[in-house]
Amino acid sequence: MIFQIITYVLAAIAGIAVSVWSGLSAPGYLEPYFRSAKKKAPSGLFLSVLVTVVQAVFFGLGYKDPFLVATVPLTGLFSLLVLVDARTHKLPNVLTFLAAGAALLGAVVGSILLLVQYKATVSIIAILVGMAIWALPMWVLNLMGGGVGRGDVKLAPVIGGWLGLYGAGVSFGGLLSALLIGGAYALFLLLTGRATWKSSVPFGPSLVLGAVIAWFITGGGVSLW
């Protein structure tokens, strides 16, 4: 029980840190992307509230998640990535790098807590395989001009590694969900005349949604608590 409480406390601290950063520093980093796309940049208050609400939701959903320290800040940062990509068709490097750092820190903390309490170890191979499962297809699609941008390629291994904490199968399921969602959305835009074959379609939201579905169904509910 004590280790579960420690997980909750550390996840809350990580989430608060992301919320504060979103309100104070994120607007300065993200404003150029919105300006370039000729869109109105959201205020720091809006970003902070958005991130806080998303993190609170996933904190509640993932109360059995042994890697909640990674999940909470990651989902907060994912919400920013989805917002920016949907409005500007760009995935800022600063958000991707912060997500990678949050995933790494949360993975280390979660692994230590599991090892101390249950002598259970996390498969490094599963994490690496999870990263490869996401990174390689995105890289190939980018080379083929399949509507996948460099930002998607950078984000893919971060998501794959996070899902890989729960097993390579979870990571594969997340990628499959993401591709199906992205493909269905692109087809919808084509059929409704809202896009052409040459149009740029934001793929980041599909990546995040597919990952979240996989986490919710087979990842976050799997725990030794």
Phi and psi in degrees as a GROMACS rama.xvg file:
@    title "Ramachandran Plot"
@    xaxis  label "Phi"
@    yaxis  label "Psi"
@TYPE xy
-62.5323  -38.0027  ILE-2
-71.7398  -30.961  PHE-3
-65.8074  -41.5593  GLN-4
-64.9748  -40.9933  ILE-5
-60.3503  -42.5174  ILE-6
-59.3521  -45.394  THR-7
-61.7251  -44.0427  TYR-8
-64.7615  -47.1024  VAL-9
-65.3884  -38.2057  LEU-10
-64.2797  -39.5212  ALA-11
-65.1652  -41.7356  ALA-12
-62.9196  -44.8318  ILE-13
-62.6218  -41.0468  ALA-14
-65.0972  -41.6098  GLY-15
-63.0356  -40.1918  ILE-16
-60.5415  -42.8957  ALA-17
-67.3048  -38.9944  VAL-18
-64.1482  -42.9404  SER-19
-64.7381  -44.811  VAL-20
-61.4952  -39.4252  TRP-21
-62.914  -35.7572  SER-22
-81.0327  -32.6914  GLY-23
-98.6444  -43.3669  LEU-24
-106.389  -32.8128  SER-25
-56.8079  -41.3214  ALA-26
-55.8594  -39.0328  PRO-27
-66.4175  -36.0464  GLY-28
-75.6946  -34.7428  TYR-29
-90.8468  -23.053  LEU-30
-54.1636  -42.7163  GLU-31
-59.2717  -33.0615  PRO-32
-67.8723  -41.8865  TYR-33
-70.034  -38.6673  PHE-34
-63.396  -41.4127  ARG-35
-64.1477  -33.7636  SER-36
-88.6668  2.12388  ALA-37
59.5248  42.7873  LYS-38
-118.952  153.229  LYS-39
-75.1156  126.873  LYS-40
-75.1991  138.426  ALA-41
-71.0359  154.364  PRO-42
-76.7521  162.871  SER-43
-62.3889  -35.3396  GLY-44
-64.22  -43.4276  LEU-45
-61.9728  -45.861  PHE-46
-62.8444  -42.0965  LEU-47
-65.1981  -42.3683  SER-48
-65.9043  -43.7743  VAL-49
-57.1493  -50.6648  LEU-50
-63.8519  -41.6802  VAL-51
-63.6109  -43.9644  THR-52
-64.5134  -45.549  VAL-53
-61.5039  -45.1117  VAL-54
-65.0719  -37.661  GLN-55
-63.766  -41.0528  ALA-56
-61.7765  -46.4747  VAL-57
-75.1748  -25.0061  PHE-58
-62.5484  -43.9589  PHE-59
-68.9137  -42.159  GLY-60
-68.1198  -31.7788  LEU-61
-103.119  31.4863  GLY-62
-63.5093  -16.9817  TYR-63
-98.3932  0.920724  LYS-64
-77.8388  116.842  ASP-65
-69.0632  -15.6317  PRO-66
-110.671  36.3571  PHE-67
-62.3007  -27.2278  LEU-68
-63.4851  -27.5379  VAL-69
-88.9163  -41.7299  ALA-70
-63.5433  -43.5613  THR-71
-62.7262  -56.7822  VAL-72
-65.7924  -32.6888  PRO-73
-62.8678  -46.2343  LEU-74
-66.5862  -31.8592  THR-75
-63.7967  -45.9231  GLY-76
-68.2333  -35.3426  LEU-77
-61.2604  -37.4391  PHE-78
-63.0511  -36.2085  SER-79
-68.8118  -41.3875  LEU-80
-61.6719  -42.4502  LEU-81
-63.6332  -44.6472  VAL-82
-60.5677  -49.1119  LEU-83
-67.4901  -43.8838  VAL-84
-66.0128  -39.6476  ASP-85
-65.2722  -33.179  ALA-86
-91.8354  -32.2899  ARG-87
-119.787  -9.69134  THR-88
63.3438  31.568  HIS-89
-133.469  147.794  LYS-90
-116.668  101.791  LEU-91
-58.2292  135.696  PRO-92
-60.1479  -36.4572  ASN-93
-61.2027  -37.7461  VAL-94
-71.3103  -39.5878  LEU-95
-64.3991  -42.643  THR-96
-66.6619  -40.5609  PHE-97
-63.9494  -39.4905  LEU-98
-63.0652  -41.0646  ALA-99
-62.4131  -42.2814  ALA-100
-65.0768  -41.334  GLY-101
-64.5932  -41.0937  ALA-102
-64.1117  -42.1682  ALA-103
-65.9014  -47.5698  LEU-104
-62.8744  -45.5535  LEU-105
-64.8521  -36.2115  GLY-106
-65.5602  -42.3886  ALA-107
-64.532  -48.4582  VAL-108
-63.1418  -47.1103  VAL-109
-62.0864  -40.1006  GLY-110
-64.3769  -40.2739  SER-111
-65.2558  -44.8833  ILE-112
-63.2265  -41.4366  LEU-113
-64.5641  -40.31  LEU-114
-66.2451  -44.129  LEU-115
-66.7274  -43.1075  VAL-116
-82.5229  -43.453  GLN-117
-117.186  0.191881  TYR-118
57.2887  25.8453  LYS-119
-93.9041  139.408  ALA-120
-112.656  152.327  THR-121
-95.2462  137.024  VAL-122
-76.439  112.226  SER-123
-64.2378  -34.6413  ILE-124
-62.4573  -42.6066  ILE-125
-62.322  -37.8233  ALA-126
-66.0271  -46.678  ILE-127
-65.1815  -40.3462  LEU-128
-64.0117  -41.0385  VAL-129
-60.5879  -41.219  GLY-130
-63.3997  -43.2277  MET-131
-67.3534  -38.3562  ALA-132
-57.6564  -37.6031  ILE-133
-86.6091  -39.7549  TRP-134
-71.4454  -44.1696  ALA-135
-63.9435  -48.5191  LEU-136
-62.6049  -38.4545  PRO-137
-65.3335  -38.423  MET-138
-66.1607  -43.6656  TRP-139
-64.447  -43.9318  VAL-140
-63.5131  -35.4162  LEU-141
-66.1632  -42.4126  ASN-142
-65.721  -33.0747  LEU-143
-83.8984  -4.84997  MET-144
71.8945  35.6404  GLY-145
-86.2163  27.2992  GLY-146
82.9523  7.10934  GLY-147
-101.31  122.203  VAL-148
-88.9925  174.341  GLY-149
-65.4219  -31.5962  ARG-150
-63.0099  -38.6166  GLY-151
-64.4034  -39.1756  ASP-152
-64.1462  -38.7313  VAL-153
-70.9821  -37.0035  LYS-154
-74.8387  -32.0382  LEU-155
-52.9719  -51.1415  ALA-156
-66.3566  -26.4263  PRO-157
-64.8462  -47.7376  VAL-158
-66.036  -44.0314  ILE-159
-61.0456  -39.85  GLY-160
-66.9448  -39.8957  GLY-161
-61.3176  -49.3968  TRP-162
-67.4067  -28.6368  LEU-163
-64.2301  -19.3321  GLY-164
-60.0721  -28.7742  LEU-165
-97.4041  -3.19087  TYR-166
127.421  147.783  GLY-167
-62.1283  -30.5125  ALA-168
-65.2604  -36.336  GLY-169
-65.4045  -41.0707  VAL-170
-63.121  -42.9792  SER-171
-63.8251  -42.2557  PHE-172
-61.7745  -37.5204  GLY-173
-65.7027  -42.4521  GLY-174
-64.9837  -43.2603  LEU-175
-60.6001  -43.2411  LEU-176
-62.2854  -42.7993  SER-177
-62.4074  -43.7803  ALA-178
-66.1071  -39.5604  LEU-179
-66.3212  -42.2299  LEU-180
-66.3863  -45.9927  ILE-181
-62.4226  -41.9907  GLY-182
-66.2743  -41.924  GLY-183
-64.8534  -39.4839  ALA-184
-66.6324  -44.146  TYR-185
-62.8973  -40.9529  ALA-186
-63.815  -40.2724  LEU-187
-60.5803  -43.8828  PHE-188
-63.5195  -39.4815  LEU-189
-66.5143  -45.7746  LEU-190
-68.1324  -29.3064  LEU-191
-92.4259  1.25841  THR-192
75.4508  13.6133  GLY-193
-85.8821  -6.80439  ARG-194
-155.266  159.564  ALA-195
-116.878  178.064  THR-196
-63.5927  -20.8712  TRP-197
-98.0467  -0.222608  LYS-198
-72.8765  150.114  SER-199
-90.7724  121.767  SER-200
-115.249  126.402  VAL-201
-63.8013  125.052  PRO-202
-102.734  -15.3369  PHE-203
-56.3528  -46.2716  GLY-204
-57.6414  -36.7326  PRO-205
-67.5556  -39.3194  SER-206
-60.9936  -47.0744  LEU-207
-66.527  -44.5064  VAL-208
-63.3959  -42.4617  LEU-209
-61.6803  -40.415  GLY-210
-65.5476  -43.3169  ALA-211
-64.1705  -40.1247  VAL-212
-61.1938  -45.2557  ILE-213
-63.772  -42.5012  ALA-214
-61.3422  -45.6762  TRP-215
-65.7738  -40.8312  PHE-216
-78.8973  -45.302  ILE-217
-126.022  -5.38048  THR-218
-105.241  -66.7207  GLY-219
-63.7045  -23.3961  GLY-220
-85.9857  -6.41849  GLY-221
-92.1747  117.118  VAL-222
-156.484  158.196  SER-223
-95.5746  -0.704252  LEU-224
